[in-house]
Amino acid sequence: MNILLVYPEFPDTFWSHKHALKFLGKRALLPPLGLLTVAAMLPPEWSLRLVDTNVRGLTKNDLAWADCAFISAMIVQRESAQRIIAYCKESGLRVVAGGPLFMSDREQFAAVDHFVLNEAELTLPVFLKDLAQGNPGRTYASHLFADIRQTPAPKWELLDLKRYAGMSIQFSRGCPFQCDFCNVTTLLGHQVRTKTSRQILTELDGLYNLGWRDEVFFVDDNFIGNKTFLKTDLLPALVEWRKDKKGLLFITEASINLADDKPLMGLMVEAGFNKVFVGIETPEEECLAECSKQQNRNRSLIEDVKNIQRMGLEVQAGFIVGFDHDKPTVFQKQMDFIQLSGIATAMVGILQAPPGTPLHKRLKKEGRIRGDSSGDNVDGTTNIIPVMSLDALRDGYKRILQHIYAPETYYQRVKTFLREYKPPKRRVQLRFSHLLALVQSLYWLGILSQARVHYWKLLLWTQFKRPRLIPEAISLAICGYHYRKICEQHVA
Ligand code: B12
């Protein structure tokens, strides 16, 4: 069997990083880890070809070569997925679909031959067995959660690595918390399931041996879901692993209680972590209570962010407006919070209710769900009827975006961050993409951009006050350019 693994294209969104990628000469932010993992579970005698359409187009040759297409997607990739499925069917291919898009919206994909849903560790073997016996069914699903200690290492070798800005690996699935708008626990459960340290080292070795030296994103729902295992097993193993390596800095996602645990943060930094994405959502206590975000309540969130930054981890964060308890003052409060905390990458969205979440259930009962969610929680749309008028919410939302990504405010915030940030000295390998980013940023941001004064001020300030952090300053300037472009689209 010739299997085409196809990943649909992302639209131009906050997380696509499209406008920043061109500075690095890269095509995509991260690879399709779901498909790479599925690839490792297919019979070894099958021939595999991966087409990530964010990196290159799907060709007639690909379609003619294949017997069957395996497609994975998030909701935000829906339109591209529809097109790809249509091409595959026109070419007579059998189409197998899995991943988050098909978990919620499969009635919109009548042309798909087989839905292999939930975690492939559980459903794929059953599908493959039925296929081998000549009677495959239409839908394979499971209410169970997989033991990911059995999950094989992703098939990195299918990727054209140099096209990506980062690689991703997964250590755990599931989250112990229950924020009412988040569908992670519906999809992956409360119980945090982890891989073994050996698995992670094997995956990292795989990447390292293929020559990968750039960032690696641990795509866990909450990396610190099992702190004891991290402190006694995985992080010490990573510290040891890193000793004779260059590059490969890590990013992950974690809850704000990370700030309570200095030894854990210290170990993470020693192990090579340098960025963490945190769900802050709102500085309003009443709203945190409303969405059951217990882990963020009754704390000084700004101080928490600063403490994490001081330990050597850049904090990126998500923010939400549109809670029932939001007052008209919330917009200014969010802007002040973001600015004071020095969170350069602030993903601000209007509250959306994904299907399957406690929020969706509550609002449905109250008659406050209107249509599907767009799948991109940072596009200024929502599928809920908010308490505040929709116009006021959209206006306030746009004001936040215009403010936080205006060059003056953004560059100022980067400075606030660089003042706090205390990373250890690391052995880095200067790569062509770094030089390219420097040259491109000097040209686009330092010469052509209307915001060039702010760019040069930041570089000069960093050169004098925190010279070691010049690479971070340039990298954040480039990200800021992307965020401004995305905001211009939303605000227009
Ligand atoms: C890494 C990640 C990203 C990366 C993207 C990486 C990439 N190139 O794909 C980044 C940070 C860029 C990102 C962005 C976004 N993401 Co995201 N992301 C994740 C995250 C944390 C991990 C995904 C992952 O790699 N998992 C590891 C692999 C192994 O798991 P998997 O993909 O689920 O695959 C398994 C199964 O689903 C199945 N499977 C998957 N595909 C297929 C295909 C076939 C044929 C078969 C048989 C099986 C199968 O088998 C695999 C093994 O079990 C998930 C949360 C999660 N835990 O899944 C959210 C998640 C996928 N993201 C989500 C969303 C909403 C977004 C954003 C819109 C904004 C946001 N809030 O993050 C943007 C959109 C992207 C964009 N560019 O515009 C949602 C998707 C919901 C949905 N129904 O679509 C998720 C589920 C998070 C959530 N809480 O809801 N994301």
Residues whose N, C-alpha, C, O or C-beta is under 5 A from the ligand:
A	BS01	B12	F10 P11 T13 W15 S16 L30 P31 P32 L33 G34 L35 T37 V38 F70 I71 S72 M74 I75 V76 V96 A97 G98 G99 P100 L101 V116 N118 E119 A120 E121 Q170 N183 V184 V219 D220 D221 G375 D376 N377
